[in-house]
Amino acid sequence: MGGLVGYSLGDPADGHIFGYDAFATIQDGIGAVTTSTVNVEPGTCNENITINTSLTLQSTDEAAVTTTDGDGSTVVSISLYDNETVLFSGFTVTDGGNGIYADQVDYDCTLNIENSIISGNDYYGIEIGYVDESDVTISGNTVSNNSDYGEDGIDVNSGVDGVVDINNNTISGNGEDGIDIDESYGSVTIEDNNITGNGSGDTGIYLDDIYDGIVTVSDNSITGNDGDGIGIGYVGVGNDKAYAGSSVVADPSVVITCNTISENEDDGVDVNYQDHDYQVTVSDCNDIFDNDGDGVYNDSGYMVDATENWWGDASGPGGEGPGTGDEVNENVDYEPWLMAPCGERYVEVEEVPEPARFSHSNLSISPSETYPNQPVLISVSISNSGGTREGYRVSLNINGHVEQSKKITVGPHSSRRVSFTVWKSTPGTYDVSVAGTHGQFQVMAMPAVISPPPPSPPAVVTDTAGGLGTGGIIAIVVIGIMLIAGMIVAIRWT
């Protein structure tokens, strides 16, 4: 893929055959594969891309040298439904309306957008529509300067009733919010991102209409944004369509922990609405300091847990608090607070966390026997027995070749399961290696269809003229047996 101009169908092309496994455009390559991989060589592809089937679309080099330029409309359009899996990796996506737009990821689908640069688009960098019973991971990307018409860097805006994981991204200089989650019933994790300089009066992270499930915001650097560091609109059952008519009681929550939230031009954290006390938690080692507004501003009327944080001064928070650090208003529970920034609080006892130590176990391959073009789910557990949270890349090797890879983050003394889905069209045995664990699966040839033989005609017994027939012979045999039995009885009584 990439740079194949002037070839005719069937021409040799760098070890491939043009029109069969080498193409002049990315879209031609996508159209030629199903549940397979499209590799794109370095270069600039001036085209708009549409993906609506399972595949891996990846560059053969870094994102800085593999570029897809749009024409002012959406550069990459994705729509997934019913057990489809897409990995998009290693591109620069620029000069579009939206950079990447996935209108739906619906019903047991998986979408991974990773290791790409999404920059210089007019509206959203990455926009995700409806996520229903599916997984979306946005990891290792740079999403920056998507700002001409003032939209968000990463926006999930039509409901999450599945799992969304946004991690290890750099999100900066976008027109509105760095990350915007609007309407969630599922699980959203925003972790290990650098979110800075976003918005025209907007926020680093904005969360609204959190109707059920949990939103976790952890280990991010959220600094220098034009409005709040983190803005929270509505957290409550509200219009709970997920449980209409059900006995299940929804109780959503937002957990904000271990972040640096500083130098934002309004509040560090702004809470607008929650249903009851402590649905929003801003606690356990957040460094909240030097924000132009309050450190935590709570307008919900219910309590917010903001304990065990550093407020920029050992005296604690100001405002309703007793100190000179970033201020808090009423209904913010701030005691106890930290006497030093989170990264320094272990210095007093000279404790240094152990480095991450990764191990791998429990490789699962299901099914182990299948037929061509059927999905095979391969998963493995990655454990971190060390004392620090670190990133780790997990690669799936089949027959000695890397087919897929994912970058994950595993917290201290915890584990995480990583899954891949593959399809193979050629019968045979496939050797699987994931993170040092090994296994196999077999693709069997489709069985031949064999028609059963026709049924035999029923046996016919005929009684020929003048013959005894079967019934007559049986009668004679029975009479003979009775006569012999009578003679024996007579002899015994003589």
N, C-alpha and C positions, 0 to 999 in steps of 0.2 A: 504494500500500500504506500501511496505517496509518491508523486513525481512521475508517474507512468503515463506520459503524454506521447501521442504519436504511434502507439502500438495498435495492432489489429487483433481481432479475436483469434486466439490460438497461438499468437507469437510467443516465443520464449522471452521471459522477463525476469532477469536476475535470479535464475534458478526456479522460477515459477512459470505458469502458463497464463498469459493475459486473458482475462475473461473467465478463468476457472478458479484460480487461487491468487490472482493479482489483479488490481483494479486501479483505475485512474482517480476515483473518488471514494470517500469514506462511505457514502450512501450506497454505492454499487456493492461494496464489500458487505455491508449490513444486509442488503437484499439477497446476497448469495448464501448466507449461513443461517442455520437454525440451531440454537443451543450450542454454539461454538464460539470461537475467538476471532476477532478482527484485530490484526496488528497494524499499526500505522507508523510509518517511518518519519523521521524528522522533516519538517517543512511546514509551509503555510497552506492550508486548505480553505479556500474561500467558498464555503458552502454552509447551508443549514442542514442539520442532521435530525432524523426522526427515528426513534427506537420504540418498537412496540412488540418485541419478542425477546425471549431469553437469549442473552449473549454476553460475552466479555468484549468490551471495546477499550483497547489500551495502546499507548504509545510504546515504541521500542526504545525510547530515550526519555529524557526528562521533559517536564511540562514546558520549560522555558524555550524549547526548540521545536515543539510540535503544537501548532497553532490552528485553531478553527476560527475563521473570521465570518461573522454573519453579515447580513445586509440591512441591519436596523430592526429586523424581526428577531424572534427567539432563535438562538444559535443551536441549542440542543433541546429537542422536544422528546419527552418520555411518557409513555402511557402503559401501565402494566396491570394485568388482570388474570387471576386464577393460576397460581403456582408458577409465575414467571420470575426469573432472576436475572438482574442486570448488574454488571460491574463496569463502571466508567472510571478510567484511571489514566492520569499522566498527560493531560492536555492543558493548553492555554486557551481559554474561551473568552473572546473579546468582540467588541464592535457590534453587539446585538441590542435588541430591545431588552429582553431577558437573556441572561447568560444561559442558564439551564432551567427548564420548566417541566416538572412532572405533574401532570394534571391529576393522576390517580395512581396509587399503589394499593391495589385492592384485592383482598382475599388470598392470603397465604403467599404473598409475593415478597421478594427481597430486592432492595435497591441500595447499592453502595456507590457513593461518589467520593473519590479519594485522590490525593496527591496531584491535584490540578490547581491551576491559577485561573480564577474567574474575575476578570478585571475590565474596567472601561466599558461596561454596558450601561444602557440608558436607564433601565428600571431595576429589577431585582438581579442580584448576582445568582442566587439559587432560590427558586420558588417551588415549593411542594404543595400540592393540593390535598386531596383526601387520602389519608392513610388508614386503611381498614383491615384489621386482623393481619397485618403485614409488618415488616421490619425495614426501616430506613436508617442508613448510617452515612454520615457526612464527616469525613476524617482526613486530616493531613493536608487540607487545602489552604490556599491564600485567596481570600474573597475581599477585594479592595476596590475602592474608587468607582463603584457602580452608583453614580450620583447625579447624572444630568437632570433627571426628573424626580429626584428625591425619594427613592424607594430603599428597601432594606437589603442588607448583605445576604442574610439567609432568612427566608420567610416560610413558615408552615401555617397556612391560613384557612384551610377548609375542614379541619377536624382531625384529631389523632385518636383512633380507636385501636391502636397497635403499639409499636415500640419505635421511638425515634432517639437516636444517639448522635449527638453533635460533639465531636472531640478533636483536640489537637489541631485546630484551625487558627489561622491568623485572619482577623476580620477587622478591617480598618478603612476609614475614609469614605464610608458609604453614605448615601443621601439621607437616610432616616435611621432606623434602628440597626444595630449590628446583627442581632438575632431577634426575631419576632415569632412567638408561638401563640396562635389564636384558636381557641376551642380544643380542649383536650379531655379525653376520657381514658387515656391509656397511661403509658410510661414514657416520660421524656427525660433524657439525661443530657446536660450541657456541662462538659468537663474538659479541663486542661486547654482551654482556648485563650488566645490573646486578643482582647476586644478593646480597640482604642480608636479615638478620634472620629466616631460615627455621629451622624445626625445633625440636623439643623433644629436644635431644640429638642431632639429625641434622645433615645436611651441606648446604652450598650446592649442590654437585654430587656425585652418587653414581654410579659406574660399576661394573657387575658383569657377570660372564659374558661378557667380550669374547673371543669364540672365533676371530674372524678379522676382516680388514679393519683400518681405522684409526679411532680416535676422536681428534679434534683439539679441544683446549680453548684458545682464544686470545683475547687482548684483552678479557677480562672483568674486572669489578670484583666480587670475591667477599669480602665483608666482613661482620663482625658476625653470623655465623650461630651457632646454638646448639651445634653440634658442630664437626666438621672443615670447613675450607673446601672441600677436594676429598677425597672418600673413594673408594678403588679397592679393590674386592673381589677379583675373579678376572680375570686376564688370561692366557690360555693356550689351547691347542688344545682340551683337555678333551673334552667330549661333542660332537665335531665332526660333527654331522649333515650339514652343508653339503657335506662332502667324503667322506662314507662311500663306500668302494669306489673312490675316485678316486686317481690318482697325484699330484694337486695337494697340496702341503704347506701347511697354513695357518700363518701367523705373524702373529698380531695385535699391534697396538701402540697405546699411548696417548701422545700428544704434548701437553704442557702448556707453553705459551709465551706471553710478553708479557701476563701477567695481574697484577693487583694482588690479593694474597691476604693479608688482614690482619685483626686484631682478632677472629678467630674464637675460640670458647670452647674449642676443642681444638686439634688439629694444623692447620697450614696445608694440608699434603698428607699423607695417610695411605695407604701402599701395603701391602696385605695379601698379595697373591700375584701372582707372574709366573713364567713357565716358565723363563726364562733371563735373563742379564744384559741390561740396557738395553732391555727391552721397554717399560718406562715411562720417559719422558723428561720431566724438569721443568727445562727449561733455556732459555737465550736470552732474558733480559730479563724475568723474573718479579720483581716486588717482593714479597717475603715477609717480613713484619715484624709485631711486636706480637701474635702469636697466643699464646694461653694455654698450649698444648702446644708440641711441636716445630714448627719451620718445615717440615721434611720428616722424616717418620717412616717407615722402611722395615722391614717385618716379613717380607719375602718370602724373605730369604736370598740374593738375587741383587742385583747392583749396579743402582742408579738413577742416571742422569745428571742432576745438579742443578747444572751449571756455568753461569757467566755470569749469576748472579742477584744481586740486592740483598737483603741479609739484615737490614737495619735499622741497620747500622753498617759503617763503612769497614774495620773490623778483620776482617770476615767472620763466618761463622756460629759459634755456640757449640756446646756439647756435644762431639761428636767433632771439631769444627772449632776453630780457634785463637782465635776472636774472641768478641765479646759480643752479636752479633746473635741472631736466632732460631736455636734449636739444631737440629742434625742428629744422627742416630744412626749406627751402623755401616752399611757397605755403601751409603753415599751419597757419590757423587763430586761434590765441591763446588768444586774448584779448576779454573780461576781463578774469582773472584767479582768483582762490580762494586763500585767504590769509591763509587758514588752511585746514587740511584734511577734507574730506566730513563729517565724523562723529563728527567733532568738530566745524563746522562752525555755529552751532546754540548756542554754549555756550555763545557767546557774548551777546545775547539777552535772554538767559536763557529759551529758548523754548525747550520743550520736546515733541516729537510726542506722540499723544494718542496711547494707545495699540490697537491692532486689536480687532474689535468687529464684530463677524460673525452673520449673520441671513440668513434665508432660505425661499424661496418662489417659487411660480409658478411651482409646481409639475405637470409634464405632463406625461401621460401614453398613448401610441398610438401603436396599437388600444386598446380600452378598452374591446373589445370582439374579440376573435380569436379562432382558431382551434389548435389542438395539433401540437407541433413542428414548430410553426410559430413564427417569431421574434416579441418581444414586446420591444419598445424603451421607456425607463424611464429616464427622465431628470429633473433637478431642478436647480434653480439659487441660488448661494452662494454669498452673498454680505458682504463686509468689510466696515463698516462705521467708523472704527478707522483710525489712522494716520500712521500705520506701516504695512509693507508687512510681512505676516507670512504664514507658511504652515498650512494646514487644511486637515484632513482625512475625506472623505465622504464615508459612508457605505450604501449599499443597503440591506435592510432587507425584506425578503418575508416570510410571515407566522411566524414571530418571529425569523428567522434564517438569519445570515449574509451570503449573497451569493457572493457579490463582494465589493471591496472597492478601492478607488483611493485617492492618496495624491495630493493635488493641492496647488498652491500658489496664493493668491489673494492680489493685491496691495491695498494701502490705497484709501478709498473712491471709490471703484470700485467693480465690480461684475464679476462673471464667471459662465458659464453654464456647468454642469457636466452631462454626459450621460452614461447610462448602457443599454446593450441589453441582454435580457434573452429569453429562450425558455422553455416551459413546455409541457410535453407529456401527463399529466393526466388531464382530464376535471375537472373543479371545479373553485371556486372563490379564488383568491390569494390576500391577504392583503399586501400592499406595504408600507414601511416606509423608507424615505430617509431624513436624517438630520432633523428629527422632523416634516416632512410633511408626510401626509398619503393619500393613495388612494387604489384603487382596480382594478384588471382586471379579466376577466372571460375567461376560456378556455372551449369552448363548444364541446360536442361530435359531431363527424362528422355526418351530417344528413344522414338518410337512403334514398336509391334511390328507389322511387315508380314509377312503370310503369303506364302510363295512360291507362284507359279501352279502348277496341277496339271501333271504331265508330259504331253507330247503322245503320242498313240498311235503305235506303230511303223508305218512305211510298209509297205504290202502291194503287191507286184507280182504280177499275175495273168497267166497264159498262156491267152488265150481260145481257144476251139475253132477250129481251122483257121488260127490265126495262128502266126507264127514265134516269138513270145515274145522276151524279152531275150536268152536263151542262143543262139537261132538267129541273131539279127542279129549278135551278136558273132562267131560262127563264120564267117559269110559274109565279114565284114570281114577277119578273119585270113587266110582263103583267098585273098582278093583281093590282099592285101599280098604274100603269098608268090608268087603268079603274076607280079605286076609285077616283083618282085625277080628271078625266074628269067629273064624276058625281057631285063632289063637285062644280066644276066650273059652271056646268049647273044649279044647284040648285041656286047658287048665282045670276045668270042672269035671272032666271024665275021671 
